């Protein structure tokens, strides 16, 4: 299948700008980009969009994505170099072929003109062995385009603590988007949550990928009916919700997932959140601030996070301001005097602290992820945190 899209970027190697001019002011007009089958078969039913990323060494590199599905790729010719739910791109001011490419908590500066440098992209999409990805999407039987997407990495037979991780994943998926969750374990495992004022329940085994998808998709479509009814004229052009849980890092002591949630319910744009979330299957506990850090160390840790933001060129560009936590807003949009700490997850090199859109910068800046090496955080870990990390 060949897909042709209209792009406003040019093949001169400049940065995409969203206008008919490239970054250096050259008038380019619209260029038709042909998205190869190698990309479209990743999601044959998706509405792909694409733009030029850069031109280097006589080759054109492209970035393509599907807005209502968790799917972004970088490709050249008919070869996909990188695939991820979302990708952050930040161009060097000195050379448009040098692009900082990032996922949650990981980033590499790639010189697309250097074959050895391009291989660094693989560092952003490592997939730990033993996990099996279940990916599926479904359009609701509603008068309008209402789409639910879902991809989850389930632990396979070779993964330690497989059953406990599957139970936690089930709890996590049911909690996403729900106001309250009650869980009762027994011969008949029942997960119940109250969503949109209506009690719903999932009865089944933890980690049953098909049953979980069917339940969550049905729950989402019912919530749309609750909000919009059955009149097609009351619906926006399209509505969607997607959930992505990919394994980012796995050790015998813990597993870290990249959690991405995106929804569109009408308005100027959708909203999303992305972060790392770490689970300790031995103690059956998610790793949070209380688990990882001494109570008196929060201020010192946040100072390290603020210093990391001041060194990050993307944060500087977007004027990201981190001041002791995340502001909390009341129902009128006013900042209260309460401050919350950013979410965190454990990766290969250190702890990744995540701020969602609007928390510390504008929506266009996207989510902000800052990684602090384990070595810098050593004095602040609890005994349990040190044992978990193995230091």
Secondary structure as the mmCIF struct_conf table of DSSP 4:
data_model
#
loop_
_struct_conf.conf_type_id
_struct_conf.id
_struct_conf.beg_label_comp_id
_struct_conf.beg_label_asym_id
_struct_conf.beg_label_seq_id
_struct_conf.end_label_comp_id
_struct_conf.end_label_asym_id
_struct_conf.end_label_seq_id
STRN STRN1 UNK A 3 UNK A 7
BEND BEND1 UNK A 8 UNK A 8
TURN_TY1_P TURN_TY1_P1 UNK A 11 UNK A 12
BEND BEND2 UNK A 13 UNK A 13
HELX_LH_PP_P HELX_LH_PP_P1 UNK A 14 UNK A 16
BEND BEND3 UNK A 18 UNK A 20
STRN STRN2 UNK A 21 UNK A 21
TURN_TY1_P TURN_TY1_P2 UNK A 23 UNK A 24
BEND BEND4 UNK A 25 UNK A 25
STRN STRN3 UNK A 27 UNK A 27
STRN STRN4 UNK A 31 UNK A 35
HELX_LH_PP_P HELX_LH_PP_P2 UNK A 36 UNK A 36
HELX_RH_AL_P HELX_RH_AL_P1 UNK A 37 UNK A 40
HELX_RH_3T_P HELX_RH_3T_P1 UNK A 41 UNK A 43
TURN_TY1_P TURN_TY1_P3 UNK A 44 UNK A 45
BEND BEND5 UNK A 46 UNK A 46
STRN STRN5 UNK A 49 UNK A 56
TURN_TY1_P TURN_TY1_P4 UNK A 57 UNK A 58
STRN STRN6 UNK A 59 UNK A 66
TURN_TY1_P TURN_TY1_P5 UNK A 67 UNK A 70
STRN STRN7 UNK A 71 UNK A 76
TURN_TY1_P TURN_TY1_P6 UNK A 77 UNK A 78
STRN STRN8 UNK A 79 UNK A 84
BEND BEND6 UNK A 85 UNK A 85
STRN STRN9 UNK A 88 UNK A 91
BEND BEND7 UNK A 93 UNK A 94
TURN_TY1_P TURN_TY1_P7 UNK A 96 UNK A 97
STRN STRN10 UNK A 98 UNK A 103
TURN_TY1_P TURN_TY1_P8 UNK A 104 UNK A 105
STRN STRN11 UNK A 106 UNK A 111
TURN_TY1_P TURN_TY1_P9 UNK A 112 UNK A 113
HELX_RH_AL_P HELX_RH_AL_P2 UNK A 115 UNK A 118
HELX_RH_3T_P HELX_RH_3T_P2 UNK A 119 UNK A 124
BEND BEND8 UNK A 125 UNK A 125
TURN_TY1_P TURN_TY1_P10 UNK A 129 UNK A 130
STRN STRN12 UNK A 131 UNK A 139
BEND BEND9 UNK A 141 UNK A 144
STRN STRN13 UNK A 145 UNK A 155
TURN_TY1_P TURN_TY1_P11 UNK A 157 UNK A 158
BEND BEND10 UNK A 159 UNK A 159
TURN_TY1_P TURN_TY1_P12 UNK A 160 UNK A 161
HELX_RH_AL_P HELX_RH_AL_P3 UNK A 162 UNK A 175
TURN_TY1_P TURN_TY1_P13 UNK A 176 UNK A 177
BEND BEND11 UNK A 179 UNK A 179
STRN STRN14 UNK A 180 UNK A 184
BEND BEND12 UNK A 186 UNK A 188
STRN STRN15 UNK A 190 UNK A 195
TURN_TY1_P TURN_TY1_P14 UNK A 196 UNK A 197
STRN STRN16 UNK A 198 UNK A 203
BEND BEND13 UNK A 204 UNK A 204
TURN_TY1_P TURN_TY1_P15 UNK A 206 UNK A 207
HELX_RH_AL_P HELX_RH_AL_P4 UNK A 209 UNK A 228
TURN_TY1_P TURN_TY1_P16 UNK A 229 UNK A 230
HELX_RH_3T_P HELX_RH_3T_P3 UNK A 232 UNK A 234
BEND BEND14 UNK A 235 UNK A 235
BEND BEND15 UNK A 237 UNK A 237
STRN STRN17 UNK A 238 UNK A 250
BEND BEND16 UNK A 252 UNK A 253
STRN STRN18 UNK A 255 UNK A 264
BEND BEND17 UNK A 266 UNK A 269
STRN STRN19 UNK A 271 UNK A 280
TURN_TY1_P TURN_TY1_P17 UNK A 281 UNK A 284
STRN STRN20 UNK A 285 UNK A 286
HELX_RH_AL_P HELX_RH_AL_P5 UNK A 289 UNK A 292
STRN STRN21 UNK A 293 UNK A 293
HELX_RH_3T_P HELX_RH_3T_P4 UNK A 295 UNK A 297
HELX_RH_AL_P HELX_RH_AL_P6 UNK A 298 UNK A 311
HELX_RH_AL_P HELX_RH_AL_P7 UNK A 313 UNK A 317
TURN_TY1_P TURN_TY1_P18 UNK A 318 UNK A 319
BEND BEND18 UNK A 324 UNK A 325
STRN STRN22 UNK A 326 UNK A 329
TURN_TY1_P TURN_TY1_P19 UNK A 331 UNK A 332
BEND BEND19 UNK A 333 UNK A 333
STRN STRN23 UNK A 335 UNK A 340
HELX_LH_PP_P HELX_LH_PP_P3 UNK A 341 UNK A 342
STRN STRN24 UNK A 343 UNK A 346
BEND BEND20 UNK A 348 UNK A 349
STRN STRN25 UNK A 350 UNK A 355
TURN_TY1_P TURN_TY1_P20 UNK A 357 UNK A 359
BEND BEND21 UNK A 360 UNK A 361
HELX_RH_3T_P HELX_RH_3T_P5 UNK A 363 UNK A 365
STRN STRN26 UNK A 368 UNK A 373
HELX_RH_AL_P HELX_RH_AL_P8 UNK A 374 UNK A 377
HELX_RH_3T_P HELX_RH_3T_P6 UNK A 378 UNK A 380
STRN STRN27 UNK A 381 UNK A 381
HELX_RH_AL_P HELX_RH_AL_P9 UNK A 383 UNK A 389
TURN_TY1_P TURN_TY1_P21 UNK A 390 UNK A 390
#
